[in-house]
Amino acid sequence: MSDQKIGQLLDALGVEADLGEGDLPTDAFVILKVIKADGAVTLINARSEGLDWVTRLGMVTAAQEIENSGYIDSPTDDT
């Protein structure tokens, strides 16, 4: 297996992010479900260059919390 850029793959899968004007994404951690040529199903991960393990762990932990129970931004004075 060889490393591959996955930007076009994510585009083809229809992956989108809700970003506002002026938002600046800094890191990415991607979990992919892959069906191998022999039919086996596996999970693999990919990350942006320079993403350290502490930040990666925090992102995965936060994502799990959001998926399990939902997440609502706290109200601001602007709303």
C-alpha positions as CSV (number, residue, x, y, z in Angstrom):
1,M,0.0,0.0,0.0
2,S,1.2,3.5,-0.7
3,D,0.4,6.9,0.7
4,Q,-2.0,8.9,-1.5
5,K,-3.4,12.4,-1.5
6,I,-7.1,12.1,-0.6
7,G,-8.6,15.5,-1.4
8,Q,-10.2,14.4,-4.6
9,L,-11.4,11.2,-3.0
10,L,-13.1,13.3,-0.2
11,D,-14.7,15.5,-2.9
12,A,-15.9,12.4,-4.8
13,L,-17.5,11.1,-1.6
14,G,-19.3,14.4,-1.1
15,V,-17.5,15.5,2.1
16,E,-18.4,19.0,3.0
17,A,-17.7,21.2,6.1
18,D,-19.8,24.1,7.4
19,L,-17.3,26.9,7.3
20,G,-18.1,30.6,7.7
21,E,-16.5,33.5,5.8
22,G,-13.1,34.1,7.4
23,D,-12.9,30.7,9.0
24,L,-9.4,29.2,8.8
25,P,-9.1,25.4,9.0
26,T,-5.7,24.5,10.5
27,D,-5.7,20.7,10.9
28,A,-7.6,17.7,9.7
29,F,-8.0,14.1,10.9
30,V,-9.9,11.8,8.6
31,I,-11.3,8.3,9.3
32,L,-12.0,6.2,6.2
33,K,-14.0,3.0,5.9
34,V,-12.2,1.0,3.2
35,I,-13.4,-2.2,1.4
36,K,-10.2,-4.1,0.4
37,A,-9.9,-5.9,-2.9
38,D,-10.5,-9.2,-1.1
39,G,-13.8,-7.9,0.4
40,A,-12.4,-7.2,3.9
41,V,-13.6,-4.1,5.6
42,T,-11.2,-1.9,7.5
43,L,-10.8,1.6,9.0
44,I,-7.8,3.7,8.2
45,N,-7.0,7.3,9.2
46,A,-5.2,10.2,7.6
47,R,-4.1,13.5,9.0
48,S,-2.8,16.8,7.9
49,E,0.9,17.4,8.0
50,G,2.2,18.6,11.4
51,L,-0.9,17.4,13.3
52,D,0.5,16.3,16.7
53,W,-0.8,13.3,18.7
54,V,-2.2,15.5,21.5
55,T,-4.3,17.6,19.1
56,R,-5.3,14.5,17.2
57,L,-6.5,12.8,20.4
58,G,-8.4,15.9,21.4
59,M,-10.1,16.1,17.9
60,V,-11.1,12.4,18.0
61,T,-12.4,12.7,21.6
62,A,-14.4,15.9,20.8
63,A,-15.8,14.3,17.6
64,Q,-16.9,11.2,19.5
65,E,-18.7,13.4,22.0
66,I,-20.4,15.4,19.2
67,E,-21.5,12.1,17.5
68,N,-22.7,10.5,20.7
69,S,-24.7,13.4,22.2
70,G,-24.7,16.3,19.9
71,Y,-23.1,19.7,20.4
72,I,-24.6,23.1,20.6
73,D,-22.6,26.3,20.6
74,S,-23.3,28.3,23.7
75,P,-25.5,31.3,22.9
76,T,-23.8,34.5,22.1
77,D,-24.9,38.1,22.4
78,D,-25.0,38.3,18.6
79,T,-28.0,36.0,18.2
